């Protein structure tokens, strides 16, 4: 991973990154923590409301006793937070139509649409479906596993 790229750049993050981040037993946890901590130190992470809800759902399912504590921690990070407006939803529908055959689902399409609307180039995820999207560059902190 090119560590120089982390400075002064905004990164969108998919929910899978945060699920690995909060799940110490996942094999991806260590690699993801290193990458997330580097980006958090610059304060340049972007998420949309769909990612927040996906992470909340995961945490309530996997760690019901600690979910609220983890969510408080998660929501305290210095995110650039993007809500979905109708324009972005329409754009996400177009993206879904264009990329669904590559494995991009509705929630994924909202991430891509948010990135395009706010001109964010980099997405941290290990979901290979995003590699088919021409407008973004995927940063996979666990690609060597």
C-alpha positions, 0 to 999 in steps of 0.5 A: 500500500502506498502510504504517501497517498494517505496525506491530504486525500479523502477516502470513502470507506465501505462498511466491510472495512468498519466491520473488520475494524471492530471485529478483532477475530476477523483475519482482516482486522490487523491490516484494516486497523493499520490502514484506517488508523493512518487515514483517521490521523489525517481526518479525511474519511468519507461515509454516507448514511447507508454505510453507517446503517450497515455498520450498525446492523452488523454490530448489533448482530455480532456484538449486541452487548457492545454495539452501542459503545462501538457505534459511539466510537464509530460516530465520534470519528472525524468523518465527512458525512454524506446524506443521500438526497434525491439527486444522489439516489437517482444517480445511484440507480443509474450506477446500479443499472450500469454495474449490477452485472458486476456484483454492485448492489444497491448499497454499493451504488449509493457509495459510488454515487456519493463519491461521484457527486462529491468528487472522491476518487479513492474507496477503501474496501476489499469488495472486488466488485468495485474494481469494475467501476471506472470512476473510482480507485479501490484501495484494498488493505487486505489484498495480500491475504 
